[in-house]
Amino acid sequence: MRIGTGFDVHAFGPGDSVVLGGVRIAHSRGVVAHSDGDVVLHALCDALLGAAGLGDIGMHFPDTDPVWKGVQSRRFVEAVLEMLSVRKFRVGNVDITVLAQAPKLSPHRLDIRRSIAQMLGVTDNQVNIKATTTEQLGFIGRNEGLAAQAVVLLESVP
């Protein structure tokens, strides 16, 4: 078994929605990002890569590479899962925390959980999604952006 953590943050910018865990959520703003700016999937990829000892998302999908411009972050997850499969790892469980004043995640939590479980090829109960605010402190509390933190457990495949 191997454990990894990941973290990602994006500033809000022009737009009318954000993507979290592969789910588009209506919001008064979008995010500034090279890809779709899905902080949840970016943190998840970093956690998966870290657990496998494979560096981080920036090493594999640099924001300086035009091939990743505007791409859906689920493509990063797919590529990372291929790397894990070659090394004979599978996902044991995932625990993700979204840090945001807005949008509120309660109405979307189950959809995000199911989306991530489907991407990872695991059951819903192997994915946990939590949300918290920063009590109006810092850049998140001022509604300047949002962040996500992920922890994963990888298991060796016999």
N, C-alpha and C positions, 0 to 999 in steps of 0.2 A: 504494500500500500504506500501511496505517496500523496502528500498534501501540497496544495498550491494556493496562493492568494493573488488577487488581481484588483486593480483600482483604475478607474477612468473618470475623467471630468470633461465637460464641454460647456462653453459659454453659450448663453442664449443669443439669438440673432434674428434676422428676418425669417418669417415663415408662419405657418398656421397649425403646425403639429410637430410632435417629437416621436421618435421611434424608440421603444424600450422593449428589449427582449424579442424583437422582430414584430412587435405590434405597434401600428401607427395610432397615436393618441392625439386627438384634437387639443390644441393649446393656442394661446395667444401669440406664441413665438415659436420659432424653430431653433436649431442649434448651428453654431459655426463649426464646420468639420469638413475634412477632405472626403470622407465617405458619407454614409447616412447619419453618422454621429450617434449611433446606438451605444450609449455608455454601458448598458447592461451587458451586451454581447462583447464589447471591447474588454471589460473587466473579466468576463468569463473566459475569453481567449487567453488573456494574460495568466489567469489562474491555472488553466489547463496546460499551457506551455510551461509555466513555472514548475508545476508538479512533475512534469516529464523531464525537466532540466533542459528545455529547449529555448531558453531566452524569453523574449517578450514579443508582443504584437508588432512593435515598431521595427524589429529586426526582420520579420517575415513579410510585413505589409506596410512598408514605409510610406508616409504621407507625401514624400517627394516623388513617388512613382505615379505617373499619370494613369497607369492601368487600374489603380484603386480609386480614382476620382469618381465620387458619387455612387460607388458600389454599395449594395446591400450588405450589411455586416454578417448576415447568415452565410455568405460566401467565405468569410474568415473562419467561422465556426466549422464549416464543411472541410476546409483545408487543414485546420488544426486536428480535426478528428481523423483525417487520413494519416497525419503524422503520428498520432497516438496508436492507430491500428497497426502501422508498420512496426512499432515498438512494443506491440502486444499489451497495450493498456486499454481499459474501458472505464467509463465514468461510474463511480460508486454512488456519489451524491453531490449535490450542488446547493450552496446556501448563498443567496444574493441579497444585499441591502441596497436600496435606492435612496439617495439623499437628495431631497427636493422639497421646497416650499410648495411648488406647483409644477406640474399638474398633480392632482390627487390620484393615487394609485389604486385605492380601494376598488373602484368599479372595474379595473383592468387586471387586477392581480391574477385571477384564475386564467384569463386569456394568455397572459405573459408566461405563467407557469406551464401551461399546455404547449405553448409555442416552443419554449426552451426544451421541454421534455421530448417533443417531437424531433427537434433538431439533433438532440443528443442520442436519440434512440433509447430512451429510458422511460420509466413510468413516471406519472405525475408526482407520486410520493417520493421520488428521488430528487425532486427540485423544490426548493423553498424560496419564496420571494417575500422580503420584508421591505417596509418603507418607513422613513423617518424624516422629520424636518430638522433643521439646526436651530430651532426656536428663534428664528429671525436674526441669527448671528452669522457674520461672515458673508462671503459672496453668495452662498446658497440662500441664506436668510434674506438677503437683499434682492432675491429673484434675478440674479445675474447669470445663473447657470445651474447645472445639476451634476450629480456624480453617482457612481455605483461602486460597490465593493463586492468581490466574489471570493468564496472559498470552495475548493473542490477536493474530493477524495478520488484518486485513481486507484484502480485495482489491476493487478497483473492478470492477463488472460493465460490460462494454462496452455 
